[in-house]
Amino acid sequence: MEEKKFDELLSMIENNIKDLENGNVDLETSIKKYEETMKMVKICNDKLTHATNSVNKILEENGNLTDFTIPEN
């Protein structure tokens, strides 16, 4: 699967789910769509994890990158 943007993958996942929910596809096609969808879900999850890790890094005053933490009250 070529590199797709998160939004494109999400749209493809939604379309596959609609097809599967409608029940208008045969068993073999359903299995292929399910497998394809699960691969896209993993790619989206990896992209979200990477984005979360990137966002959780902040630049301190001394220039070091550190993990962002929310102070407890």
Jmol script that loads the backbone (N, CA, C; Angstrom):
load data "model"
ATOM      1  N   MET A   1       0.858  -1.187   0.000  1.00  0.00           N
ATOM      2  CA  MET A   1       0.000   0.000   0.000  1.00  0.00           C
ATOM      3  C   MET A   1       0.894   1.237   0.000  1.00  0.00           C
ATOM      4  N   GLU A   2       0.693   2.079  -0.969  1.00  0.00           N
ATOM      5  CA  GLU A   2       1.487   3.297  -1.068  1.00  0.00           C
ATOM      6  C   GLU A   2       1.228   4.195   0.133  1.00  0.00           C
ATOM      7  N   GLU A   3       2.171   5.099   0.384  1.00  0.00           N
ATOM      8  CA  GLU A   3       2.052   6.019   1.514  1.00  0.00           C
ATOM      9  C   GLU A   3       0.870   6.954   1.301  1.00  0.00           C
ATOM     10  N   LYS A   4      -0.093   6.878   2.169  1.00  0.00           N
ATOM     11  CA  LYS A   4      -1.276   7.730   2.086  1.00  0.00           C
ATOM     12  C   LYS A   4      -1.339   8.598   3.333  1.00  0.00           C
ATOM     13  N   LYS A   5      -2.010   9.718   3.184  1.00  0.00           N
ATOM     14  CA  LYS A   5      -2.210  10.608   4.320  1.00  0.00           C
ATOM     15  C   LYS A   5      -3.235   9.983   5.265  1.00  0.00           C
ATOM     16  N   PHE A   6      -3.166  10.407   6.519  1.00  0.00           N
ATOM     17  CA  PHE A   6      -4.060   9.892   7.553  1.00  0.00           C
ATOM     18  C   PHE A   6      -5.519  10.055   7.151  1.00  0.00           C
ATOM     19  N   ASP A   7      -5.881  11.236   6.663  1.00  0.00           N
ATOM     20  CA  ASP A   7      -7.275  11.511   6.293  1.00  0.00           C
ATOM     21  C   ASP A   7      -7.749  10.609   5.160  1.00  0.00           C
ATOM     22  N   GLU A   8      -6.852  10.343   4.205  1.00  0.00           N
ATOM     23  CA  GLU A   8      -7.202   9.452   3.102  1.00  0.00           C
ATOM     24  C   GLU A   8      -7.466   8.034   3.611  1.00  0.00           C
ATOM     25  N   LEU A   9      -6.587   7.577   4.498  1.00  0.00           N
ATOM     26  CA  LEU A   9      -6.755   6.240   5.071  1.00  0.00           C
ATOM     27  C   LEU A   9      -8.057   6.141   5.859  1.00  0.00           C
ATOM     28  N   LEU A  10      -8.325   7.162   6.648  1.00  0.00           N
ATOM     29  CA  LEU A  10      -9.540   7.166   7.455  1.00  0.00           C
ATOM     30  C   LEU A  10     -10.785   7.091   6.574  1.00  0.00           C
ATOM     31  N   SER A  11     -10.774   7.825   5.480  1.00  0.00           N
ATOM     32  CA  SER A  11     -11.891   7.797   4.541  1.00  0.00           C
ATOM     33  C   SER A  11     -12.049   6.410   3.912  1.00  0.00           C
ATOM     34  N   MET A  12     -10.933   5.798   3.556  1.00  0.00           N
ATOM     35  CA  MET A  12     -10.976   4.451   2.979  1.00  0.00           C
ATOM     36  C   MET A  12     -11.500   3.431   3.997  1.00  0.00           C
ATOM     37  N   ILE A  13     -11.084   3.585   5.243  1.00  0.00           N
ATOM     38  CA  ILE A  13     -11.565   2.695   6.302  1.00  0.00           C
ATOM     39  C   ILE A  13     -13.079   2.835   6.448  1.00  0.00           C
ATOM     40  N   GLU A  14     -13.567   4.079   6.499  1.00  0.00           N
ATOM     41  CA  GLU A  14     -15.004   4.323   6.629  1.00  0.00           C
ATOM     42  C   GLU A  14     -15.782   3.718   5.465  1.00  0.00           C
ATOM     43  N   ASN A  15     -15.256   3.853   4.252  1.00  0.00           N
ATOM     44  CA  ASN A  15     -15.930   3.279   3.084  1.00  0.00           C
ATOM     45  C   ASN A  15     -15.982   1.752   3.165  1.00  0.00           C
ATOM     46  N   ASN A  16     -14.877   1.139   3.580  1.00  0.00           N
ATOM     47  CA  ASN A  16     -14.863  -0.315   3.719  1.00  0.00           C
ATOM     48  C   ASN A  16     -15.859  -0.781   4.774  1.00  0.00           C
ATOM     49  N   ILE A  17     -15.931  -0.050   5.868  1.00  0.00           N
ATOM     50  CA  ILE A  17     -16.870  -0.423   6.936  1.00  0.00           C
ATOM     51  C   ILE A  17     -18.305  -0.329   6.432  1.00  0.00           C
ATOM     52  N   LYS A  18     -18.612   0.723   5.678  1.00  0.00           N
ATOM     53  CA  LYS A  18     -19.960   0.861   5.121  1.00  0.00           C
ATOM     54  C   LYS A  18     -20.281  -0.318   4.201  1.00  0.00           C
ATOM     55  N   ASP A  19     -19.312  -0.684   3.343  1.00  0.00           N
ATOM     56  CA  ASP A  19     -19.518  -1.822   2.453  1.00  0.00           C
ATOM     57  C   ASP A  19     -19.775  -3.098   3.240  1.00  0.00           C
ATOM     58  N   LEU A  20     -19.002  -3.315   4.287  1.00  0.00           N
ATOM     59  CA  LEU A  20     -19.159  -4.525   5.098  1.00  0.00           C
ATOM     60  C   LEU A  20     -20.483  -4.519   5.856  1.00  0.00           C
ATOM     61  N   GLU A  21     -20.874  -3.366   6.373  1.00  0.00           N
ATOM     62  CA  GLU A  21     -22.131  -3.261   7.114  1.00  0.00           C
ATOM     63  C   GLU A  21     -23.343  -3.474   6.207  1.00  0.00           C
ATOM     64  N   ASN A  22     -23.259  -3.002   4.970  1.00  0.00           N
ATOM     65  CA  ASN A  22     -24.375  -3.148   4.034  1.00  0.00           C
ATOM     66  C   ASN A  22     -24.610  -4.598   3.633  1.00  0.00           C
ATOM     67  N   GLY A  23     -23.557  -5.404   3.716  1.00  0.00           N
ATOM     68  CA  GLY A  23     -23.700  -6.818   3.369  1.00  0.00           C
ATOM     69  C   GLY A  23     -23.896  -7.059   1.888  1.00  0.00           C
ATOM     70  N   ASN A  24     -23.529  -6.107   1.060  1.00  0.00           N
ATOM     71  CA  ASN A  24     -23.717  -6.232  -0.387  1.00  0.00           C
ATOM     72  C   ASN A  24     -22.511  -6.838  -1.096  1.00  0.00           C
ATOM     73  N   VAL A  25     -21.551  -7.373  -0.343  1.00  0.00           N
ATOM     74  CA  VAL A  25     -20.367  -7.982  -0.941  1.00  0.00           C
ATOM     75  C   VAL A  25     -20.298  -9.450  -0.545  1.00  0.00           C
ATOM     76  N   ASP A  26     -19.701 -10.262  -1.428  1.00  0.00           N
ATOM     77  CA  ASP A  26     -19.605 -11.693  -1.139  1.00  0.00           C
ATOM     78  C   ASP A  26     -18.565 -11.955  -0.057  1.00  0.00           C
ATOM     79  N   LEU A  27     -18.505 -13.181   0.405  1.00  0.00           N
ATOM     80  CA  LEU A  27     -17.637 -13.549   1.527  1.00  0.00           C
ATOM     81  C   LEU A  27     -16.169 -13.264   1.232  1.00  0.00           C
ATOM     82  N   GLU A  28     -15.697 -13.657   0.042  1.00  0.00           N
ATOM     83  CA  GLU A  28     -14.290 -13.448  -0.292  1.00  0.00           C
ATOM     84  C   GLU A  28     -13.932 -11.961  -0.306  1.00  0.00           C
ATOM     85  N   THR A  29     -14.810 -11.161  -0.885  1.00  0.00           N
ATOM     86  CA  THR A  29     -14.580  -9.715  -0.918  1.00  0.00           C
ATOM     87  C   THR A  29     -14.627  -9.135   0.493  1.00  0.00           C
ATOM     88  N   SER A  30     -15.532  -9.628   1.313  1.00  0.00           N
ATOM     89  CA  SER A  30     -15.626  -9.165   2.700  1.00  0.00           C
ATOM     90  C   SER A  30     -14.337  -9.442   3.458  1.00  0.00           C
ATOM     91  N   ILE A  31     -13.796 -10.636   3.262  1.00  0.00           N
ATOM     92  CA  ILE A  31     -12.547 -10.998   3.944  1.00  0.00           C
ATOM     93  C   ILE A  31     -11.417 -10.090   3.477  1.00  0.00           C
ATOM     94  N   LYS A  32     -11.324  -9.852   2.174  1.00  0.00           N
ATOM     95  CA  LYS A  32     -10.274  -8.975   1.639  1.00  0.00           C
ATOM     96  C   LYS A  32     -10.422  -7.557   2.175  1.00  0.00           C
ATOM     97  N   LYS A  33     -11.661  -7.052   2.199  1.00  0.00           N
ATOM     98  CA  LYS A  33     -11.898  -5.695   2.707  1.00  0.00           C
ATOM     99  C   LYS A  33     -11.552  -5.605   4.196  1.00  0.00           C
ATOM    100  N   TYR A  34     -11.894  -6.658   4.958  1.00  0.00           N
ATOM    101  CA  TYR A  34     -11.584  -6.681   6.386  1.00  0.00           C
ATOM    102  C   TYR A  34     -10.064  -6.644   6.595  1.00  0.00           C
ATOM    103  N   GLU A  35      -9.339  -7.501   5.866  1.00  0.00           N
ATOM    104  CA  GLU A  35      -7.885  -7.545   6.003  1.00  0.00           C
ATOM    105  C   GLU A  35      -7.261  -6.199   5.612  1.00  0.00           C
ATOM    106  N   GLU A  36      -7.714  -5.642   4.507  1.00  0.00           N
ATOM    107  CA  GLU A  36      -7.223  -4.346   4.045  1.00  0.00           C
ATOM    108  C   GLU A  36      -7.508  -3.263   5.084  1.00  0.00           C
ATOM    109  N   THR A  37      -8.703  -3.293   5.650  1.00  0.00           N
ATOM    110  CA  THR A  37      -9.098  -2.307   6.652  1.00  0.00           C
ATOM    111  C   THR A  37      -8.227  -2.409   7.891  1.00  0.00           C
ATOM    112  N   MET A  38      -7.952  -3.634   8.347  1.00  0.00           N
ATOM    113  CA  MET A  38      -7.131  -3.807   9.544  1.00  0.00           C
ATOM    114  C   MET A  38      -5.698  -3.311   9.305  1.00  0.00           C
ATOM    115  N   LYS A  39      -5.166  -3.490   8.096  1.00  0.00           N
ATOM    116  CA  LYS A  39      -3.837  -2.969   7.770  1.00  0.00           C
ATOM    117  C   LYS A  39      -3.849  -1.440   7.827  1.00  0.00           C
ATOM    118  N   MET A  40      -4.914  -0.841   7.292  1.00  0.00           N
ATOM    119  CA  MET A  40      -5.017   0.620   7.310  1.00  0.00           C
ATOM    120  C   MET A  40      -5.182   1.141   8.736  1.00  0.00           C
ATOM    121  N   VAL A  41      -5.911   0.411   9.570  1.00  0.00           N
ATOM    122  CA  VAL A  41      -6.075   0.805  10.977  1.00  0.00           C
ATOM    123  C   VAL A  41      -4.720   0.809  11.670  1.00  0.00           C
ATOM    124  N   LYS A  42      -3.895  -0.209  11.406  1.00  0.00           N
ATOM    125  CA  LYS A  42      -2.567  -0.260  12.018  1.00  0.00           C
ATOM    126  C   LYS A  42      -1.708   0.917  11.563  1.00  0.00           C
ATOM    127  N   ILE A  43      -1.758   1.229  10.275  1.00  0.00           N
ATOM    128  CA  ILE A  43      -0.989   2.366   9.752  1.00  0.00           C
ATOM    129  C   ILE A  43      -1.453   3.660  10.420  1.00  0.00           C
ATOM    130  N   CYS A  44      -2.774   3.840  10.550  1.00  0.00           N
ATOM    131  CA  CYS A  44      -3.314   5.039  11.212  1.00  0.00           C
ATOM    132  C   CYS A  44      -2.870   5.092  12.666  1.00  0.00           C
ATOM    133  N   ASN A  45      -2.915   3.957  13.340  1.00  0.00           N
ATOM    134  CA  ASN A  45      -2.492   3.907  14.734  1.00  0.00           C
ATOM    135  C   ASN A  45      -1.012   4.284  14.861  1.00  0.00           C
ATOM    136  N   ASP A  46      -0.183   3.770  13.960  1.00  0.00           N
ATOM    137  CA  ASP A  46       1.237   4.113  13.978  1.00  0.00           C
ATOM    138  C   ASP A  46       1.444   5.601  13.735  1.00  0.00           C
ATOM    139  N   LYS A  47       0.690   6.164  12.797  1.00  0.00           N
ATOM    140  CA  LYS A  47       0.792   7.592  12.514  1.00  0.00           C
ATOM    141  C   LYS A  47       0.368   8.422  13.733  1.00  0.00           C
ATOM    142  N   LEU A  48      -0.697   8.001  14.403  1.00  0.00           N
ATOM    143  CA  LEU A  48      -1.155   8.724  15.598  1.00  0.00           C
ATOM    144  C   LEU A  48      -0.137   8.625  16.725  1.00  0.00           C
ATOM    145  N   THR A  49       0.447   7.452  16.896  1.00  0.00           N
ATOM    146  CA  THR A  49       1.465   7.274  17.929  1.00  0.00           C
ATOM    147  C   THR A  49       2.657   8.179  17.665  1.00  0.00           C
ATOM    148  N   HIS A  50       3.091   8.219  16.405  1.00  0.00           N
ATOM    149  CA  HIS A  50       4.220   9.077  16.046  1.00  0.00           C
ATOM    150  C   HIS A  50       3.883  10.553  16.281  1.00  0.00           C
ATOM    151  N   ALA A  51       2.692  10.954  15.878  1.00  0.00           N
ATOM    152  CA  ALA A  51       2.269  12.341  16.066  1.00  0.00           C
ATOM    153  C   ALA A  51       2.184  12.686  17.552  1.00  0.00           C
ATOM    154  N   THR A  52       1.638  11.767  18.336  1.00  0.00           N
ATOM    155  CA  THR A  52       1.524  11.992  19.782  1.00  0.00           C
ATOM    156  C   THR A  52       2.899  12.147  20.402  1.00  0.00           C
ATOM    157  N   ASN A  53       3.828  11.278  20.017  1.00  0.00           N
ATOM    158  CA  ASN A  53       5.188  11.376  20.556  1.00  0.00           C
ATOM    159  C   ASN A  53       5.848  12.681  20.164  1.00  0.00           C
ATOM    160  N   SER A  54       5.604  13.130  18.944  1.00  0.00           N
ATOM    161  CA  SER A  54       6.189  14.402  18.496  1.00  0.00           C
ATOM    162  C   SER A  54       5.612  15.581  19.255  1.00  0.00           C
ATOM    163  N   VAL A  55       4.298  15.576  19.458  1.00  0.00           N
ATOM    164  CA  VAL A  55       3.640  16.672  20.151  1.00  0.00           C
ATOM    165  C   VAL A  55       4.043  16.711  21.620  1.00  0.00           C
ATOM    166  N   ASN A  56       4.302  15.522  22.197  1.00  0.00           N
ATOM    167  CA  ASN A  56       4.648  15.453  23.612  1.00  0.00           C
ATOM    168  C   ASN A  56       6.066  15.905  23.922  1.00  0.00           C
ATOM    169  N   LYS A  57       6.809  16.267  22.898  1.00  0.00           N
ATOM    170  CA  LYS A  57       8.155  16.810  23.109  1.00  0.00           C
ATOM    171  C   LYS A  57       8.065  18.337  23.092  1.00  0.00           C
ATOM    172  N   ILE A  58       8.667  18.945  24.064  1.00  0.00           N
ATOM    173  CA  ILE A  58       8.696  20.422  24.074  1.00  0.00           C
ATOM    174  C   ILE A  58      10.139  20.885  24.221  1.00  0.00           C
ATOM    175  N   LEU A  59      10.379  22.088  23.791  1.00  0.00           N
ATOM    176  CA  LEU A  59      11.713  22.657  23.855  1.00  0.00           C
ATOM    177  C   LEU A  59      11.848  23.458  25.147  1.00  0.00           C
ATOM    178  N   GLU A  60      12.783  23.004  25.996  1.00  0.00           N
ATOM    179  CA  GLU A  60      13.037  23.733  27.232  1.00  0.00           C
ATOM    180  C   GLU A  60      13.851  24.993  26.926  1.00  0.00           C
ATOM    181  N   GLU A  61      13.968  25.848  27.904  1.00  0.00           N
ATOM    182  CA  GLU A  61      14.710  27.091  27.727  1.00  0.00           C
ATOM    183  C   GLU A  61      16.167  26.842  27.342  1.00  0.00           C
ATOM    184  N   ASN A  62      16.743  25.742  27.823  1.00  0.00           N
ATOM    185  CA  ASN A  62      18.152  25.466  27.524  1.00  0.00           C
ATOM    186  C   ASN A  62      18.329  24.735  26.191  1.00  0.00           C
ATOM    187  N   GLY A  63      17.239  24.504  25.472  1.00  0.00           N
ATOM    188  CA  GLY A  63      17.323  23.897  24.151  1.00  0.00           C
ATOM    189  C   GLY A  63      17.198  22.391  24.126  1.00  0.00           C
ATOM    190  N   ASN A  64      17.030  21.760  25.263  1.00  0.00           N
ATOM    191  CA  ASN A  64      16.878  20.306  25.303  1.00  0.00           C
ATOM    192  C   ASN A  64      15.434  19.904  25.052  1.00  0.00           C
ATOM    193  N   LEU A  65      15.263  18.846  24.280  1.00  0.00           N
ATOM    194  CA  LEU A  65      13.930  18.305  24.085  1.00  0.00           C
ATOM    195  C   LEU A  65      13.611  17.353  25.232  1.00  0.00           C
ATOM    196  N   THR A  66      12.455  17.540  25.832  1.00  0.00           N
ATOM    197  CA  THR A  66      12.028  16.651  26.916  1.00  0.00           C
ATOM    198  C   THR A  66      10.589  16.258  26.726  1.00  0.00           C
ATOM    199  N   ASP A  67      10.193  15.184  27.387  1.00  0.00           N
ATOM    200  CA  ASP A  67       8.808  14.764  27.325  1.00  0.00           C
ATOM    201  C   ASP A  67       7.936  15.778  28.053  1.00  0.00           C
ATOM    202  N   PHE A  68       6.786  16.056  27.461  1.00  0.00           N
ATOM    203  CA  PHE A  68       5.823  16.969  28.071  1.00  0.00           C
ATOM    204  C   PHE A  68       5.044  16.212  29.136  1.00  0.00           C
ATOM    205  N   THR A  69       4.943  16.789  30.306  1.00  0.00           N
ATOM    206  CA  THR A  69       4.131  16.189  31.364  1.00  0.00           C
ATOM    207  C   THR A  69       3.215  17.258  31.942  1.00  0.00           C
ATOM    208  N   ILE A  70       2.061  16.812  32.360  1.00  0.00           N
ATOM    209  CA  ILE A  70       1.098  17.718  32.994  1.00  0.00           C
ATOM    210  C   ILE A  70       1.341  17.641  34.502  1.00  0.00           C
ATOM    211  N   PRO A  71       1.657  18.771  35.118  1.00  0.00           N
ATOM    212  CA  PRO A  71       1.905  18.744  36.559  1.00  0.00           C
ATOM    213  C   PRO A  71       0.651  18.352  37.333  1.00  0.00           C
ATOM    214  N   GLU A  72       0.859  17.508  38.357  1.00  0.00           N
ATOM    215  CA  GLU A  72      -0.274  17.116  39.202  1.00  0.00           C
ATOM    216  C   GLU A  72      -0.548  18.215  40.212  1.00  0.00           C
ATOM    217  N   ASN A  73      -1.818  18.387  40.559  1.00  0.00           N
ATOM    218  CA  ASN A  73      -2.197  19.429  41.527  1.00  0.00           C
ATOM    219  C   ASN A  73      -1.890  19.021  42.923  1.00  0.00           C
TER     220      ASN A  73
END
end "model"
wireframe off; spacefill off
backbone 0.3
color backbone group
